Amino acid sequence: MISVGESNAEPVANSHSKREAQSRAYEVPDAANSYPEYATRRLGAFVRAQLVAGIAIYLIAWIGHLAIEQPLIASQLLVLPVLGMIFTTVATWRTRSSWMLGGACLLYIACAEAGVIVNALSWTDGIRTALPFFVLIPVVAGTTLALGWDFMLASGMMLLAPALLILGHGAPVSLRIYYAMYMLIAFLMSLVSNIFAVRFYKMNYRLERQLRAFADIDELTQLPRRRRVIELAKRIIHRCERANLPVCVLYLDADRFKSINDIFGHDAGDRALTLIATQIQEAIRPADVAGRFGGEEFIVFLPGADLQLGARIAERLRKRIESIKNFEAVISVSVGVAQHIKGHDIHHVIQAADGALLHAKRTGRNRVTLADTPMRVQGVSPSYADHAAENSAQDEDQGATAS
């Protein structure tokens, strides 16, 4: 283990307001970070089931008509709409893009409407036969088009197609009005279904985000909890390994925290943890991830930082916490620093940082200690790391004097 002495390091990151720092934990990338992504993930299976069911309904109706009478239009033309429906379904079967899924629904509806029109023109008294399908399409689609823009465009298509067929058909005016009334009823039913379905989806979306925030964010410090930190850290390590960049871990523990609780009370202990968390959030960079790892322990993952840069950041953070003034006693932390070894499990670097933290605790507290295991694996001796850290501190002292 290598202990790092105090240094006049320059700020590694610009300070942020407390509100910005606390909101960072909520703004991390997530699989359903926006409502369109949530709707796509939740409705994807439902939409695909409806697409398959629609194809089956079209084929059943087409085969049934063939068994009854010969169509006036070539069978190849009657098959084209269902081929478009099948292609749309297969092409977007595994998509997770809200735009692609919404566009697929619109294209599917367009193919279905075209199929109804072609079949209506092909069969004797086909207009009467087509009306139930024209009514069915908007009613069914209203519950699945949950993005807003997709429902408006689909409604236009679902009203335009039957309107063209009704106006172009040589039926009495009373019959056209009869058809138009049914289409209006179908549209109003789809509108009501869509409004309530979207309200239900959005309510579930908000509730799921609140539950996830409750499960992932520590209410006291507003930092991610252990499970969320591990999840985000795995993403960081994966990206850095692909880009051949280092990752450093800081493991912090408040010194003599039990005595703070015993002397000043648990409220004071909570305030001390909040102050430490605030200093951590304000000191780290936007790309870094910090979290409460349990009790008075905190952890920080630094993408792109090697062991020496991690030591400088840790030392600056230690000084910031030690300089807290608005508290009943001096608050200090011990910090263990370790660098991730490419190809190793995430828990390996956490254990290395934890071992360095224990060494800092045993050797006097309120200090930063580097885990030398990664240095040995990389073929660099611990003495070199100690020398490099000392040179870094001297360079920072010179820079601070010059400024």
C-alpha positions in Angstrom: 0.0 0.0 0.0 1.2 3.5 -0.8 0.1 6.6 1.2 -0.2 9.9 -0.5 0.7 13.0 1.4 -1.1 16.3 1.2 -0.7 18.4 -1.9 -2.0 21.8 -3.2 -3.7 20.1 -6.1 -5.7 22.3 -8.5 -9.5 21.5 -8.8 -10.0 18.5 -11.0 -13.6 19.5 -11.9 -15.5 22.7 -11.7 -17.9 23.0 -8.8 -21.6 22.5 -9.4 -24.5 23.6 -7.4 -26.0 21.2 -4.9 -29.2 20.8 -6.9 -27.2 20.0 -10.1 -25.1 17.5 -8.2 -28.1 15.7 -6.7 -30.0 15.5 -10.0 -27.0 13.9 -11.7 -27.9 10.5 -10.1 -31.3 10.6 -11.8 -30.0 11.6 -15.2 -27.8 8.6 -15.8 -28.5 6.6 -19.0 -31.2 4.1 -18.6 -33.1 1.6 -20.7 -36.3 3.5 -20.2 -35.2 7.0 -19.5 -38.0 8.7 -21.5 -41.7 7.9 -21.9 -41.4 6.9 -25.6 -38.8 4.3 -24.7 -41.0 3.1 -21.9 -44.0 2.9 -24.1 -42.0 1.0 -26.7 -40.7 -1.5 -24.2 -44.1 -2.0 -22.5 -46.3 -2.1 -25.6 -43.9 -3.9 -28.0 -45.2 -7.4 -27.3 -48.8 -6.2 -27.4 -48.3 -4.4 -30.7 -46.6 -7.4 -32.3 -49.4 -9.7 -31.1 -51.9 -7.4 -32.7 -49.9 -7.2 -36.0 -49.9 -11.0 -36.2 -53.6 -11.2 -35.4 -54.4 -8.6 -38.1 -52.5 -10.7 -40.7 -54.4 -13.8 -39.6 -57.7 -11.9 -39.8 -56.9 -10.6 -43.3 -56.0 -14.1 -44.6 -59.1 -15.7 -43.1 -61.4 -13.0 -44.7 -59.6 -13.3 -48.0 -59.7 -17.1 -48.1 -63.4 -17.0 -47.0 -64.3 -14.7 -49.9 -62.4 -16.9 -52.4 -64.5 -19.9 -51.2 -67.7 -17.9 -51.8 -67.1 -16.1 -55.1 -64.5 -15.2 -57.7 -63.0 -11.8 -57.2 -63.2 -9.1 -59.8 -59.5 -8.1 -59.2 -56.6 -10.4 -59.7 -55.6 -12.5 -56.6 -52.0 -11.2 -56.8 -53.3 -7.6 -56.2 -55.4 -8.8 -53.2 -52.3 -10.5 -51.7 -50.1 -7.4 -51.9 -51.5 -5.6 -48.8 -51.0 -8.6 -46.6 -47.4 -9.1 -47.9 -46.7 -5.5 -46.9 -48.2 -6.2 -43.4 -46.0 -9.3 -43.1 -42.9 -7.4 -44.2 -43.6 -4.6 -41.8 -44.1 -7.0 -38.9 -40.9 -9.0 -39.6 -38.7 -6.0 -40.2 -39.6 -4.4 -36.9 -40.1 -7.5 -34.8 -37.2 -6.8 -32.4 -36.9 -3.0 -32.7 -36.6 -1.0 -29.5 -36.9 2.4 -31.2 -40.1 4.3 -30.5 -39.9 6.0 -33.9 -39.5 2.7 -35.7 -42.3 1.0 -33.8 -44.7 4.0 -34.3 -43.8 4.1 -38.0 -44.3 0.4 -38.3 -47.8 0.8 -36.9 -48.6 3.5 -39.4 -47.3 1.5 -42.3 -49.2 -1.5 -41.1 -52.4 0.5 -40.8 -51.9 1.9 -44.3 -51.5 -1.6 -45.7 -54.5 -2.9 -43.8 -56.7 0.1 -45.1 -55.4 -0.5 -48.7 -56.3 -4.2 -48.3 -59.8 -3.4 -47.2 -60.3 -1.0 -50.1 -59.0 -3.5 -52.7 -61.2 -6.3 -51.3 -64.2 -4.0 -51.2 -63.8 -3.2 -54.8 -63.2 -6.8 -55.7 -66.3 -8.4 -54.3 -70.0 -7.9 -55.0 -71.5 -5.5 -52.5 -68.0 -5.2 -51.0 -68.7 -1.8 -49.4 -71.0 -3.4 -46.9 -68.5 -6.1 -46.2 -65.6 -3.6 -45.7 -67.5 -1.5 -43.2 -66.9 -3.7 -40.2 -63.2 -3.8 -40.9 -63.0 0.0 -41.3 -64.7 0.2 -37.9 -62.5 -2.4 -36.3 -59.1 -0.9 -37.3 -59.4 2.4 -35.4 -60.9 0.8 -32.3 -58.1 -1.8 -32.0 -55.3 0.6 -32.9 -56.5 3.3 -30.4 -55.1 1.4 -27.4 -51.6 0.7 -28.9 -50.7 4.1 -30.4 -49.5 5.8 -27.2 -46.9 8.3 -28.5 -49.2 11.1 -29.5 -48.0 11.8 -33.0 -48.6 8.2 -34.2 -52.3 8.4 -33.1 -52.9 11.6 -34.9 -51.4 10.4 -38.2 -53.1 7.0 -37.9 -56.5 8.7 -37.3 -56.1 10.7 -40.5 -55.4 7.6 -42.5 -58.2 5.6 -40.8 -60.7 8.3 -41.7 -59.3 9.2 -45.1 -59.4 5.6 -46.6 -63.0 4.8 -45.9 -64.0 8.4 -46.9 -62.5 7.9 -50.3 -64.2 4.6 -50.7 -67.6 5.9 -49.6 -67.4 9.0 -51.7 -66.3 7.0 -54.8 -69.0 4.4 -54.4 -72.2 5.0 -56.3 -74.5 4.5 -53.3 -77.4 6.6 -52.3 -76.7 9.7 -50.2 -78.5 8.2 -47.2 -76.3 5.1 -47.3 -73.2 7.3 -47.5 -74.4 9.2 -44.4 -75.0 5.8 -42.7 -71.4 4.8 -43.4 -70.0 8.1 -42.3 -71.9 7.9 -39.0 -70.4 4.5 -38.3 -66.9 5.8 -39.1 -67.4 8.8 -36.8 -68.5 6.5 -34.0 -65.4 4.3 -34.6 -63.1 7.3 -34.5 -64.7 8.7 -31.2 -64.4 5.2 -29.6 -60.7 5.0 -30.6 -60.1 8.6 -29.4 -61.6 7.8 -25.9 -59.7 4.5 -25.8 -56.4 6.2 -26.7 -56.8 9.1 -24.2 -57.4 6.7 -21.3 -54.8 4.2 -22.4 -52.1 6.9 -22.7 -53.1 8.3 -19.3 -52.7 4.8 -17.8 -49.3 4.3 -19.5 -48.0 7.6 -18.4 -49.2 7.1 -14.8 -47.5 3.7 -14.7 -44.3 5.3 -16.2 -44.2 7.9 -13.5 -44.9 5.4 -10.7 -42.1 3.1 -12.0 -39.7 5.9 -12.1 -40.6 6.9 -8.6 -40.2 3.3 -7.4 -36.9 2.9 -9.2 -35.7 6.2 -7.7 -36.7 5.1 -4.2 -34.9 1.8 -4.7 -31.8 3.2 -6.4 -31.3 6.6 -4.6 -30.4 7.0 -1.0 -32.9 9.5 0.4 -30.4 11.0 2.9 -27.5 11.7 0.6 -29.3 11.7 -2.7 -26.6 9.4 -4.0 -27.2 6.0 -5.8 -27.3 3.0 -3.6 -24.9 0.0 -3.9 -26.9 -1.9 -6.5 -27.3 1.1 -8.8 -23.6 2.1 -8.4 -22.5 -1.4 -9.4 -24.9 -1.3 -12.4 -23.5 2.0 -13.6 -19.9 1.1 -12.8 -20.2 -2.0 -15.0 -21.2 0.2 -17.9 -18.3 2.6 -17.2 -15.8 -0.3 -17.1 -17.2 -1.9 -20.3 -16.9 1.4 -22.2 -13.4 2.1 -20.9 -12.2 -1.4 -21.7 -13.5 -1.0 -25.3 -11.8 2.4 -25.6 -8.6 1.1 -23.8 -9.0 3.7 -21.1 -8.2 3.2 -17.4 -10.7 3.3 -14.6 -10.0 4.2 -11.0 -12.0 3.6 -7.9 -12.1 5.7 -4.7 -13.4 4.0 -1.5 -14.2 6.5 1.2 -15.1 6.0 4.9 -15.9 8.7 7.4 -13.4 8.6 10.3 -14.7 7.9 13.8 -18.3 8.2 12.6 -19.7 6.3 15.6 -18.3 8.9 18.0 -20.1 11.6 16.1 -23.4 9.8 16.6 -22.6 9.1 20.3 -21.5 12.6 21.1 -23.8 14.8 19.0 -26.7 12.5 18.2 -27.9 10.6 15.1 -29.2 13.8 13.5 -25.7 15.2 13.5 -24.5 12.0 12.0 -27.0 12.3 9.2 -25.9 15.9 8.6 -22.3 14.8 8.4 -23.1 12.2 5.8 -25.1 14.7 3.8 -22.1 17.2 3.9 -19.7 14.5 2.8 -22.0 13.5 -0.1 -22.4 17.1 -1.2 -18.6 17.5 -1.3 -18.2 14.4 -3.3 -20.8 15.4 -5.8 -19.4 18.9 -6.2 -15.8 17.7 -6.6 -16.2 14.9 -9.2 -16.5 15.3 -12.9 -19.8 14.9 -14.8 -18.7 11.5 -16.2 -17.8 10.1 -12.8 -20.3 8.0 -10.7 -20.4 8.3 -6.9 -22.7 6.4 -4.5 -23.3 5.5 -1.0 -22.0 2.0 -0.5 -23.5 1.5 3.0 -23.4 3.2 6.4 -20.7 5.8 6.3 -18.9 4.3 3.2 -18.9 6.0 -0.2 -17.5 4.9 -3.5 -16.5 6.8 -6.7 -15.7 5.4 -10.1 -13.5 7.6 -12.3 -13.5 6.7 -16.0 -10.3 7.7 -17.8 -8.4 8.1 -14.6 -5.3 6.1 -13.8 -3.9 5.4 -10.3 -2.0 8.7 -10.1 -4.9 10.9 -11.2 -7.2 9.0 -8.9 -4.8 9.7 -6.0 -4.8 13.5 -6.8 -8.6 13.5 -7.0 -8.9 11.6 -3.7 -6.5 13.9 -2.0 -8.4 17.0 -3.1 -11.6 15.4 -2.0 -10.1 14.5 1.4 -9.1 18.2 1.9 -12.5 19.5 0.9 -14.2 17.3 3.5 -11.7 18.1 6.1 -12.3 21.9 5.5 -16.0 21.7 6.2 -16.8 24.4 8.7 -20.5 24.3 9.4 -20.4 21.3 11.7 -19.9 20.6 15.4 -16.7 18.7 14.9 -14.0 18.2 12.3 -15.1 15.7 9.7 -12.5 13.6 7.9 -12.4 10.6 5.6 -9.9 7.9 4.8 -9.7 7.0 1.1 -8.5 3.9 -0.6 -7.6 4.2 -4.3 -7.3 1.3 -6.8 -7.1 1.0 -10.6 -9.2 -1.5 -12.5 -7.3 -4.3 -14.3 -8.7 -5.0 -17.7 -10.5 -8.3 -17.9 -11.0 -8.6 -14.2 -14.4 -8.5 -12.4 -15.6 -5.3 -11.0 -15.5 -6.7 -7.5 -11.8 -7.2 -7.8 -11.0 -3.4 -8.0 -13.6 -2.7 -5.3 -11.8 -5.2 -3.0 -8.5 -3.6 -3.8 -9.8 -0.2 -3.0 -11.4 -1.5 0.2 -8.0 -3.1 1.2 -6.3 0.3 0.7 -9.0 2.0 2.8 -8.4 -0.5 5.6 -4.7 0.3 5.4 -5.4 4.0 5.6 -7.6 3.4 8.7 -4.8 1.3 10.4 -2.1 3.9 9.7 -3.7 6.9 11.2 -6.9 7.8 9.3 -7.6 11.0 7.4 -5.3 10.0 4.5 -5.3 8.5 1.0 -3.8 5.1 0.4 -3.1 3.5 -3.0 -3.6 -0.2 -3.7 -0.3 -1.4 -5.2 -1.7 -4.6 -6.6 -2.6 -3.1 -10.0 0.9 -1.6 -10.3 2.5 -5.0 -9.7 0.3 -6.6 -12.3 1.3 -3.9 -14.8 4.9 -4.6 -14.1 5.5 -1.2 -12.3 7.0 -1.3 -8.8 5.3 0.4 -5.9 8.3 2.6 -5.4 7.7 4.1 -8.9 4.1 4.8 -8.0 5.2 6.5 -4.8 7.8 8.6 -6.7 5.2 9.5 -9.4 2.7 10.6 -6.8 5.4 12.7 -5.1 6.3 14.4 -8.4 2.7 15.1 -9.2 2.3 16.8 -5.9 5.4 18.9 -6.5 4.2 19.9 -10.0 0.8 21.0 -8.5 2.6 23.0 -5.8 4.6 24.8 -8.5 1.5 25.4 -10.5 -0.3 26.8 -7.6 2.6 29.1 -6.7 2.9 30.3 -10.3 -0.8 31.1 -10.5 
